[in-house]
Amino acid sequence: MTATATTVVSTHDVTRRYGEGDAAVDALRGITLDIAPGQFAAVMGPSGSGKSTLMHIMAGLDKPTSGTVAIAGTDVTNLSDKRLTLLRRHQVGFIFQFFNLLPTLTAEENILLPLQIAGQKPDKEWVDTVIERTGLSDRLDHRPAELSGGQQQRVAIARALISRPAVIFADEPTGNLDSTTSGEILTLLREAVDAYGQTTVMVTHDARAAASADRVLFLADGLIVRDESGKDDGEILATMAQISSS
């Protein structure tokens, strides 16, 4: 990883405005934030609070209207599309609510796809470690349609880990799963942080999911209104209720 010693992802006074004039909407209104190496951060907030916009900007999928964003020590705010694509390819992993696997590829081919796209030779020891950790050894020849939702998300997690990115962004990773499977996926994400120091930022509406993180960032009206650590799901639900009613 090429992240600095103190931060993997940082934003400084980031704003994001959609539209112009009277129709303008300020999705983010000045976000300054640092994500430390090996940190598991959850982002929560009411619908329309700006959490998905923040994740997209932090991941280099969208550009801020003003302010700056750095990933792994590189200011990405004004990078060309080509350089930004290359940086994301090597430094960023993604996990999505609906898995986003290629249906014609096997589980193993989906897992190795980021390395193939980047032109990198797989490290067999690391590949074996990731596959074993995600419990997919007996599912490698299966295509997504032959896998359960939980198994598909395990493939997505393995795919995100395989290139050893500086940061993984998880967008509602348990949002399409039942409670038991969600717990298994959260355990996997937690293990990736604890065992491999994998910096992870997760957007979620689920207090149980957020409680598995080291840190919970609460957004409301495009601002971070709370930044808390060590909270259980009950305390997180109480905070969400306070934010939603204020």
N, C-alpha and C positions, 0 to 999 in steps of 0.2 A: 504494500500500500504506500501511497505517496502523501498520505494525510499528514498534517503537521502534528506536533506532539500534543496540542491542546484541543484541536477541533477537526472534525471530519467534514461537517457541513456547517456553514454559517450564513446568516442573512443579516444585512444591516439596513435598517429603515426601509424595508421593502413595502411598496404599495402596488396594488393592481387594480386598475380602473377599466371597466368594460363600458363601451358606448361613449357618447359625447353629450354635452349640454344637459338639458333637463332629464334626458334618458340615461345619464351616466350612473353606473353602479360601482361603488368602491368595495370590492371584495376583500382587499387587504388594505389597512390604513396605517402602516408603519410597524413592521415586524422586525425586531432585532433578536437574533437567536443563535446560539452555538450548540452543536451536538458533539459531545466528546467521543473519542475513540472507545469502542466497546460498550457504548451506552445503548440501552433499549428505551426509546422514547415513544410514547403514545400521544396522539393528537386527537382531542375530542372537542365537541361543540354542537350546539343546536344546528338544525338544517339551515343552510345559508350563512353559517358563521365564517366560512372561508377556509375550512380545514382542507378540502380537496384542492383548492387553488394554491394553498401554501405548499402542499406536497408536490404538486406539479411544478411549481417554481423552484423548490428546493432540489428537485430531481432534474432540472434543466429541460423539462417538457414544455414549459411556458416561460415567457420572459416578464419580469416585473415592469410596471410602468415607470417606477423610479426605485432607487436603492440598488444594492449589490448582493450577489450570491456567489459563494465559493464552495466548490466540491473538491475534497482531497487537496486542498491548498491552491487550487486554480480558480481564479475569478472567471466565472462562466457567463457573466452578465452580457458581455458583448462579443462572445466567441462566435465565429462563423458557424453555420449549420454543420459543415463538414467536421470541424474540430470538436464541436459539441457532441456530435454523433460518436466520434472516436472516444471521447472522454467517457460518455455514458457506457459505451461498449466495454470499456476496461475497468471502470470505477463504480458502476452503479448496477445493482440487481433489482428486479421488480417481482412482486407477488401480487396478483390481482384477485378480486372476489370471485370472478368466474374463470379463473385458472389460466386462460389464454394459451392453451396448448395447441400445437398444430395437429389436427385430427389424423393426418396421413402418416405421422411419424410414431414410432414406438416410444415407450416411456424413456428408454435409454437414449434414443435419438433426440428427444425433446430436451433431456437433461444436458446433453453434450452440445446442443445447438449454439449457445453463446460462444463456446470455444471455436466451433467450426466457422462461425461468422467472423470472429476476430482473427482467424488464421493461426490459432494457437494449438499446439500439440497437447493432448490431455496428459496430466500427471496421473498415472495409473493408481498410485497409492492414495492420492487425494480423491480420485473418482470413487475408488472402492470404499473409502472412509465415508464419503457423503451418501453413497447408496446404502451402505449398512446403517448409518445413523438415521436415515429417513425410512428404513424398513421396506425397501423396494426391490431387494435382491431377487424375489420370485415373481416380480411383475415387469421386468425390463423389456420383455418381448410383447407386452400388451399395448394396444393403442388406447387413446383416451376413452373412447366409447366402451371399452371393455373394463374400465376402472370405475370404482366408486368415486363420489365427490371428494372424500377424504384422501383417497389414493392419488387423485389428480392434483390435489393441493400439495401433497407430499412431493410429487414430481416437480411442481412449480417451485417449491422450496429448494429442492436439490438443484434445479436449473439456476436459481438465483445464487446459490452458494458456490457453484462449480468453478466460476472464474475468480473466486476470492475477491469480491468487489470491496471497495472502501466502505460502501454503505448499501444496505438493502432498504427499499421503500415498499411497504406492504399496505395495500389499499383495501381495507375491509376484508382481511384474509379469512375470517371466520364467518362472514356475512351470509354465505350460501351453504352453511353446514349445520348439522344438528349439534346439540350441546355436548354430547360425548365426543364426537369427532372434533369439534371446536377445541375442546380441552386438549386433545392429542396434538393438534396443530400448534396451539399456544405453547405446549411443552417443548415441541421441536424448535420453535423460534427462540424460546428461552435458553434451550441447550446450545443453540448456535451462538448466542451471545456469551454464555458462560464458558463453553468449551473452546470456542475459536475466536473469541473477542470480536464477533461480528456486529458492527454498528448497525442498528436497525431503527427505522422510523416507521411507525404504524398508525395509519388513520383508522379510527374505529368509532362505532356508536355503542359498543358493548362494554359495560363497566367491568365485567369479568375479564375481558381481554385486556383492557387498560391496566387492570390490577396486576397483570403479569409483567408489566414494564417497570423500569427503574424510575421513570419520570413521566408525569402526565401534564401535557400542555393543554389548557382549556382556552378555546377561542370563542369570542362572541363579537359580532359586528365587525369582523376584520381585525380584531386586536387580541393579543394574548392577555387574558384577564386573570389567570391563575397559572402558576408553574409549581407543581407539587411532587413530592417523592414519598415513597413508603406508604401509600394509601391502599386500603382494601376496597373491594367492590362496593360495599355499603357507603363508605366515605365518598367514593367517586360519584355514586348515584346522588348523594346529598348535595355535593358541589354542583353537579349538573342541574339539579332542581333549583338551586339558588340562582345559577346563571340564567336559566330559562325563564325564571319569574321576575328577574330584575330588569 
